[in-house]
Amino acid sequence: MIRMEHDESGLVAAYREGLGLAAVAIVCGPAAARIIVVAPGDAALDAAENVAARWWCRHAADAARLAAAARRSLRRESNDAAITAGGGRGDDSSPSRARAALLTAAQKFNVALQSDQEIAADAINVAARIEAEMRKQQQCGGLKSVNKAYRAYRLDAGGRGERVLRYDQWMSRYVENLVRQAACALRQI
């Protein structure tokens, strides 16, 4: 029987990649909190920055629009506070103000945002359905083509002198790829 053990972060990353999700994040840098967009396929955030909050949306253009609107709102709010206080420019932003501005922009533009936890739950649900189908296929001998693909991979990689993944590691990557493909199909809906 196939033993389905997967790195959840790999499944979630494959799901996000398949859906083509873009992230809008609030990061706390040395000066203040700022709102950034992380497009699909972008590298991880700079390690020096602390991600205070992150949401995912279906389109990179929506993420950019939300981030720009939230930044404008924060600048306006900051300048208004500075004028009222009689000083120069006001404090850039706190994470809570940035969060409120971003959520207000999402509501204004009617853009659905999903948290990391919601995306992870959806990804795990898709992976569980795929694994259930694979178990059913295994019971009726439907995974012969998958096993042949592993055997071909093992022979090709071994012939090139590369390190060959164990079956469970290869199967984990195979399932991640199926999750990516399922998410890509969901993107079309």
N, C-alpha and C positions, 0 to 999 in steps of 0.2 A: 504494500500500500504506500502511496506517496505521503511523505511526511511534509506537511505544509508549514514551514516556519520561515517567516520573512521579516526583514527589517522594515518596520512600519514606516520609517522615514523615507525609505526607497520607494515604497508603494505610494506614499502621499506625494512625493516629488514627481513620480511618473504620472499620477493622476492630474496634478496641477499642470504639468507639461502638456499632457494630452488635451486638456481643456483650453490651454493657452491663456491661463489666468495671469493677470498683472496684479501686483501688490501695491497698496498705498500704505506707507509706514510712517510712524512718528518715531524719530530717532533723537536721542538726547546726546548732543555733542558737548564739547567743552564750553561753548558759549550759551546755547539755548536749545530748546526743542525745535526740530524742523520737520517738515513734511516732504517726503520723497516718494518717487515712483520707482518700483522695481519691475521692469518689463519681463515678459517670459524669456527665459534663457540668460538673463543677466546674472553676473556673479553675485555671490553673497555680499551682504553689507560689510563695510569696513569693520574689522574686529574692535577698533577703538570706540566705535559707537554702540550705544545701548538702545536696542529696539524697545520702545515703551509700548507700542501697539502696532498691529498690522492687520489689514483686511485685504481680501481678495475680491477682484471684480472680473467679469468676463472679457472686457475689452481694455487694451492698453490706452486707447484714446479716452475712455471714460475715466480711467485712473489718473491720467494727466490732467483732464478737465477738473476733476474733484480736487486734486492737489493744488492746482492753480487758483481755483475759487477759494479754497480754505486759506491759502497763503495771503490772497488779497484781503480776505475778511480779517485775518490776524493783523495785517499791516494797518488797515483802516482803524481797527479797534485800538491798536498800539498808538497810532498817531493821534487819535481822538483823546486818549488818556493823557498823552504828553501835552497836548494843547490845553486841556482842562487844568492840568497841573502847572502850566506855564513854563514848561521846560522844552528841551529838544525832543528827539525821538524817544519813545517809551520803550519799555522792556519788550524784547522780541516775542517770546511766548513760552508758556509752561506747557507740559504735556497735556494737562487737563483742558487748557484753552484750545490747544491744537486739536485734541480729540473732539471737542464740541464743534469747532469750526468744520472739521472734516465730516462729521456725521450730519451737520446741518446742510452742507453742500451736497451730500449724497441724497438727502431727502429732497432738496430743492431740484436736483437734476433727475430724480427718480431712478437712481442707480443702486442696485442691490449689492450689498457688501456681505461677505462671509468671513467669519473668523477662522483662525488656524484650526480651532477645535472642530468647527463645522466641516471644513474641507477634509480634515483627517477622518472624521466619522463617515463622510461620503466615500472616501477612498477605501476605507476598510470594508465598508458595505459592498462596494463593487468587487473588491478582491475576494470577499467571502463567497459571493455568488459565483465568481469564476472558479474558485477552488471547489465549491460544491459540484459544479458541472464537471470539473476534471475528475473528481472522485467517482461520479456516476459513469463517466466515460471509461475510467480505469476498470470498473467492475464488469463492463461489457466488452472490454478489449479495444476500446476506441482510442487509446493513447499510443498505438503502435507507431504512428507517424512521428509523434513527439520523441519516442525512444530512438527511432531511426535518426532523427535530426541530432539528438545528443551523440549518438554513435558516430555520425559523420563529422560533427564538431570535434569530438575527441580524436579521431583519426587525422583530421586536417591540422589541428593545433599541435598534436604530437609529431606529425610529419614535418612541421615547420620549426620544431624544437621549442615551442612555447609551453608554458605551464598550463596544464589542463585543469579546469574547474571540476570539483567533485559534482556528482549528479545533483545533490541537493542545492548546491550553490548555483549551478546552471539553471535548475528548475526555478529557483527564486528569481533569477533574471528573466526567465521566460514568462513567469507570472507577472512581473513588473511590466514587461512589454505588452502583455495582454491587457493589463489595467490601463496602460497608456493608450492602446488602441480603442478600448471601450470608452475612455474619456473623450478621445478624438471623435468617436461616433456621437457621443452625447453633445458635443459642441455643435454638431450640425442640426440638432433638434431645436 
